[in-house]
Every structure is written in C-alpha cells, then in structure tokens.
Amino acid sequence: MLKAAICGGSGYTGIELLRILSGHPRVEVTAVTSEKSAGRRLCDLFPHLHSYGGMTFEPMEKERLLSKADLFFLALPHGASQEAVHYFFSRKKHVIDLSADYRISDVSVYESWYGTPHQFAATLQKAVYGLPEIYRSRIRKARIIANPGCYPTSAILGLLPAVRNRLVDARSIIIDSKSGTTGAGRKADVAVAYCEVNEGFKAYGIGTHRHTPEIEQEISCLAGEKVTVDFTPHLLPADRGILTTIYAKLSKTISQDKVFAAYHAAYRKEPFIRLLPPGVYPNIKNVRGSNFCEIGLKLNTRTNTLIIVSAIDNLVKGASGQAVHNMNIMMGFEETEGLRSISLFP
C-alpha cells in the first residue's frame, strides 16, 4: 500500500484528491495539511469525505511529515511549492506538484509571467511535465511531476494530433476557453462570489493569463518550432468544467475523414480521451466529475480552418484526476486504477 500525503488539502484540488483517493485500492492517505484548518476533522469541514473518519488536518511541518508518506501531492499556491518540492525530492520522496512552479522549464519565462524568482533551478530540470498522453515514458521514470494546468490540458490535448502531424499552421492558433469558477481556487473573492458570477459571462486575462507560456511551451515542442498563440479565458457561471474552442488554419488540403483518422490514431489507446463522432461536440456536463477529455472536430472548408472543441472537468482531468493518473504511471499501477468510475453523477 502506497502511503500518500496531501499538502494543501482544504482547497478544491486537495478536496478532489481526497475524494478520488478514497476509492483507490493501492493508496492510503496518511497525512493532509492545511494551515487554516489545522486540528479540525476532515469530515467536519467536508462531510462527503466521511470515509476518512477521525482524520484531522495538520500544519505543514515538513520534517514531521517526511516519515508519514512515500509520495507527496502538493496542492499549494504558486510560489509556495518551490521549496517544498525541493525538500521532499531531495529526501528521496516522489512528488506531484499541482502548482505552476515546476511546469515552465525556462526559469526566465517563469519569473517573467509569475513575477517571482525560481530558487531551485537544478530541481526544476528534474521535473517532468505530467501530461500522460505525451510524456508517459518519462513519467514512469520520474520522481517529480509538474501536473499541468487546467486550461493547458484542454488546449494541448485538443491540438496534439493536428500539430504533431502538421495538419495546421501552428502560427495561426487561436484558443478560446471557458472555465467554471472553481478554477479561481477556494477563497473569499468578490470577483467569483455567487452574486457576481451568476447570470454573467466575461473574458479575463486577455493576452496576459499565466497559462499562456505553458501552452506555448508544449505546442512549440510538438511543432518543433517556437509557437505563440492567442489565448483568451472566460469565466462561466458554473462551478466546474472547461470548454475550449480552438481555431487553426490548415497547412494543406485534407479531408475531414483524414483529420479524424489522425486523431483516432493518436488517441485510440488513450484511456481518458473520448473522440466524438462527426457532428457531435463536447459538453462540460458530460465530463463532470470524471477524468475524461472529450474532443469534437469540425473542418470548415469555407475558411480553411480546423475547429477543435475539447471539454474537461477542471478539477479532475485538469488537476487532481490527472495527478492520480500520473501517480499510477509513476508507481507502476494500472493507469485507470481509482479513476475508472469516479463521477459526481451516475
């Protein structure tokens, strides 16, 4: 039985990790930290986590935690993970970081977009970007996984076969994404309060969202050249889910059947990708609570544009479910273990 600790367990991603791992047959959660909720029982704050019984949140005292777990999930704010990842990694533990601190391989790019120094550049170089559909073989050998962001997951998975097979001009990519409010984190903030979000719909972070360099980094790797994209996120009046619509000009004349064939070849063995049939497009309701990414395709021959629509649950495939998928690969477990049937609804 793998002993796992969750640092930052009272935020949305921490809560989702607890929900998912409660049904994992090979994992025992042995410690959960929260500075604000230390000393309180998990099930008092989150009654749906009744399977954790009398387990309590504890402060993040790293030396004390070290003997409690073999693998550490870090669901901490950006900037706060840097030292903790380095600490546990340097003491031979496996680490899966759900912040952005180890996603951007270029220190100067990270510092430019996140406005804080990266103090562990050598440790950063040991991290593997945790998108299993691309980096499965590297994840198997890794001890630090940088779990991808939610928007990048939806965008990269949507684009992967088209860019890798050079079906589109990578310089023409436009990404339009909409996310539920849990993407902003579990905090008191007027901007994401119910009365502010309900019956509203708005764009934000236009041209400045911090997930932009992460998307560009991975699309550039797929394209074999430096790629910049137009990325605009929007805030949905919903609690969870991401719907991403991507527009890219075709690089050559190709039929819709051949586009579908390229996507089918790329994803036919992937357990958490659902390629929808022609004329059917994703709905965030259909992936809610699951680790699936649904993808729909439309070839607009009138404008010579490939339109890609993807949908994920931002808290599962976009965060905690993907983290568990990465853990399964890293630890040699069956990839879908603990993730086969998780859902909020039947």
DAVEN-V307690 format. One record per pair of residues at least 24 apart in sequence whose ideal C-beta (glycine too) atoms are under 7 Angstrom apart, sorted by the first residue. I is the first residue (numbers start at 1). J is the second residue. D is the distance in whole Angstrom. If there is no record, write none. Layout:
i/j/d
I/J/D
I/J/D
This chain:
i/j/d
1/26/6
1/28/5
2/26/6
2/27/5
2/70/6
2/71/6
2/331/6
3/28/6
3/30/5
3/68/7
3/69/5
3/70/5
4/29/6
4/30/7
4/69/6
4/71/5
4/73/6
5/30/6
5/31/4
5/65/6
5/68/6
5/69/4
5/72/5
6/32/5
6/73/5
6/75/6
7/33/5
7/60/6
7/72/6
7/73/7
7/74/5
7/75/7
7/76/6
7/84/6
8/33/7
8/34/7
8/74/7
8/75/4
8/76/4
9/33/6
9/34/6
9/57/6
9/75/7
10/34/4
10/36/7
10/37/5
10/45/7
10/57/6
11/75/6
11/185/6
11/186/5
12/182/5
12/185/7
12/186/5
12/315/6
13/75/4
13/98/5
13/315/6
13/319/5
13/320/5
14/75/4
15/46/6
16/315/5
16/316/6
16/319/7
16/320/4
17/73/6
17/75/7
17/320/5
17/323/7
18/42/7
18/49/5
18/52/7
19/49/7
20/320/6
20/321/6
20/324/5
20/338/6
20/339/7
20/342/6
21/324/7
21/338/7
22/49/7
22/51/5
23/338/6
23/342/7
24/337/6
24/338/3
25/337/7
26/333/6
26/337/6
30/68/5
30/69/5
31/58/6
31/65/6
31/68/5
31/69/6
32/57/6
33/57/7
33/58/6
33/59/6
33/60/4
35/59/6
35/60/7
62/87/5
66/91/6
70/94/7
71/327/6
73/98/7
73/323/6
74/98/6
74/99/7
78/114/6
79/116/5
82/118/7
82/119/6
82/120/6
85/123/7
85/144/6
86/120/4
86/123/5
89/123/6
89/126/7
89/143/6
89/144/5
94/143/5
94/330/6
95/143/7
95/144/5
96/145/5
96/147/6
96/323/5
96/326/6
96/327/6
97/144/7
97/145/7
97/146/6
97/147/6
98/147/5
98/319/6
98/323/6
100/149/6
100/210/7
102/127/4
102/144/6
102/146/4
103/129/6
103/146/4
103/148/7
103/149/7
103/214/5
104/213/6
104/214/6
104/217/6
105/217/7
109/213/5
113/210/5
113/213/5
114/210/6
129/218/7
130/322/7
130/326/4
131/156/6
132/325/6
132/326/7
132/329/6
133/157/6
133/160/7
133/270/6
133/273/7
134/160/7
136/329/6
139/326/6
139/329/5
139/330/6
140/329/6
140/330/7
142/330/6
145/326/5
145/330/7
147/319/7
147/322/6
147/323/5
147/326/6
148/322/7
149/211/5
149/214/6
150/179/7
150/183/6
150/242/6
150/314/4
150/318/3
150/319/6
151/177/5
151/179/7
151/211/4
151/233/6
151/242/7
152/211/5
152/214/5
152/215/5
152/218/7
153/312/6
153/317/6
153/318/5
153/322/7
154/242/5
154/244/4
154/293/7
154/310/5
154/312/5
154/318/7
155/215/5
155/244/6
155/246/6
156/215/7
156/218/5
156/219/7
157/273/7
157/293/5
157/295/7
157/310/6
158/244/6
158/246/5
158/295/6
158/308/4
158/310/4
159/219/6
159/246/6
159/308/7
160/222/6
160/266/6
161/262/5
161/263/5
161/266/4
162/248/6
162/306/6
162/308/7
163/219/6
163/222/4
163/223/5
164/222/5
165/262/5
166/251/6
167/250/7
167/251/6
167/254/6
167/259/6
167/262/6
167/306/7
168/248/4
168/249/6
168/250/6
168/251/6
168/306/6
169/248/7
169/249/5
169/251/5
170/219/6
170/223/4
170/225/7
170/227/5
171/227/7
172/248/5
172/249/4
173/229/5
173/246/7
173/248/5
174/230/5
174/247/4
175/215/7
175/229/6
175/230/7
175/231/5
175/244/6
175/246/5
176/232/6
176/245/5
177/233/5
177/234/7
177/242/6
177/244/4
178/234/4
178/236/5
178/242/7
178/243/5
179/233/6
179/235/7
179/236/6
179/242/5
179/314/6
180/236/5
180/238/4
180/239/5
180/240/4
180/241/5
180/314/6
181/235/7
181/239/6
182/239/6
182/240/5
182/314/6
182/315/6
183/314/5
197/235/7
197/237/5
198/237/5
199/237/6
200/237/6
201/234/7
201/236/7
201/237/6
202/234/6
202/235/6
203/232/5
203/234/5
204/233/6
204/235/6
205/233/6
206/232/5
209/233/5
238/284/7
240/288/6
240/313/6
240/314/6
240/315/5
241/284/3
241/287/7
241/288/6
241/311/7
241/313/6
241/314/6
242/284/7
242/311/7
242/312/5
242/314/5
242/318/6
243/282/7
243/284/5
243/311/5
244/310/5
245/307/7
245/309/5
246/308/4
247/305/6
247/307/6
248/305/7
248/306/5
249/304/6
249/305/6
250/304/5
250/305/7
250/306/6
256/299/4
259/297/6
259/299/6
259/306/7
260/297/6
263/295/7
263/297/6
271/335/6
271/336/5
272/317/7
272/325/7
281/309/5
282/309/5
282/310/6
282/311/3
283/311/6
284/311/5
287/311/5
287/312/6
287/313/5
288/313/6
288/344/6
288/345/7
289/313/6
289/316/7
289/342/6
289/343/4
289/344/3
289/345/7
290/316/6
290/342/6
290/343/5
291/316/5
291/317/5
291/321/4
291/325/6
291/339/5
291/342/7
292/317/6
293/317/5
